[in-house]
Structures are given as structure tokens and as C-alpha cells.
Amino acid sequence: MPYASLPGIDLYYESHGEGPAVTFLHGAGGNHISWWQQVPTFSAQYRCITFDHRGFGRSVDAERLGSGRYVEDLVALLDHLDVARTALVAQSMGGLAALGLAVRHPERVSCLVMADNWGWFDDAGLRERWNALRIERTESPPAPGGIARRYRAENPRGVFLYQQIAALNPPREPGVPFLEGGAVTRRDVARLETPVLWLVGAEDPTVPPEIVRTMHELTPGSEYVEIDGCGHSVYFEDAPAFNRAVGAFLARHVR
């Protein structure tokens, strides 16, 4: 199995296809397997890199550093794979590392897809607004992965598969940093020159579209796509729509 021996961790990764690099960063309900509907499509044209963040899947976080090391892990993985420049496709939690890399090392990021997230950067006002909207819109009990009602009704096997993939992750340990770890600020985001696509499900209860639209407005020249009928996991709930939107964006910015 391919592990990259990085500072403080053996990080599990996979690489499929050839061409310009596209690195996929999973959310808290997933791991490298989550991209099973994307890799077969994009690996025909790109080198698709998937991996397990530390503390997820096969990447054991023995030092309990959690999200505080995500950006450093990503830099070290790209160095290990001799990838000087990559597109980033980030789902939910993965947006923390993706935005951190784009701000700290913009020369390494050709373009950035921020799916169902706002980057979790250091802004108390935005975090407060996000928390209020999230609490208001979360079902009781919460839907697995924030998946929309329509998908749950029409695709019970898909919901089961989503839950099985999530169950491959070890339990989240108390005290380990989660959705923390970057000194990225609102000012940093507003100064981004990297092409950015903000993508969100219209029925996302976890990161509601209002928050993602705010990020689009904050990021000069960015693009915004909202997918009808989807919740927090557009890449999983409507892979064809997700792949079309991401594919068109990559085609414009990746050479």
C-alpha cells in the first residue's frame, strides 16, 4: 500500500492517471475512497491524487496533531510525489488545507475548487453566522453527511455506502484539533489571485449556500455554482453535476 513517510506520520495516498495533477481533499465524513465517482472520470485526463488526512482512513495520527498539521502534510505529500503545482478539489473539511495551501504557497496551486465549505479560516463573525445557520437547518436527528432528503428517499443504497465509507475512519479523539489550523484571515482570502470555484448544494444544512455565496463575493474573480436538490455532499449525491462543473472549471485553468 502506498504510504508517504512524512514528518510525524505515514500518510496513505493513491495516484491514478497521468497529466497535470489534481489533488482531492476529503471531508470529515470521508477518506480517499470518497472520490470513487470522480477518479475514474478525471484520471482519463489528469493525474488524480487522493489521500487520507491524518486521523482518517489509514493515516494514523499518533501525535494527535489533527487539523493543525493538514497544510504541512499536504505540502510534504506533494514534495514526496514531485508535484510542483496542482489543482485542488476540496470537500468540506478538506477546504481548510486547500485554502491554507493556496494562501501560503499560491505558486503551487493552479486552481481551487471549494465544495461545500468556506475554508474554516480565522474570522469570528463568519464562524458565528455559520454556526447559527447550521444549527437552524440541521435536522433532528442529523442526516448522515448532511445528505438531502430527496437523495435519502431515492437512494437508500447510496446512503448506506456513504455511511460504510465514513465508518472506515477511526473515532474522532477529544482534544485533537478539528477544523482549526491556519492563520488564514479574511484579508488573505480577499487577496487570493488563484482561480476559485465555490460549489454548494442548494439544500446543504452543514454549510448553507448563504455562507458560500459570501465567500464568492469576498474572493475576487471567483466562480459560484449551486446544485439543486443536493445537501452537503454534492460530489456523492449528484456526481454527474459535480463532475461537469468541476471538469469545466479545470479545463479553463489547468494545463
Order of alpha helices (4+ residues) and beta strands (2+ residues): beta-beta-beta-alpha-beta-alpha-beta-alpha-beta-alpha-alpha-alpha-alpha-beta-alpha-beta-alpha-alpha
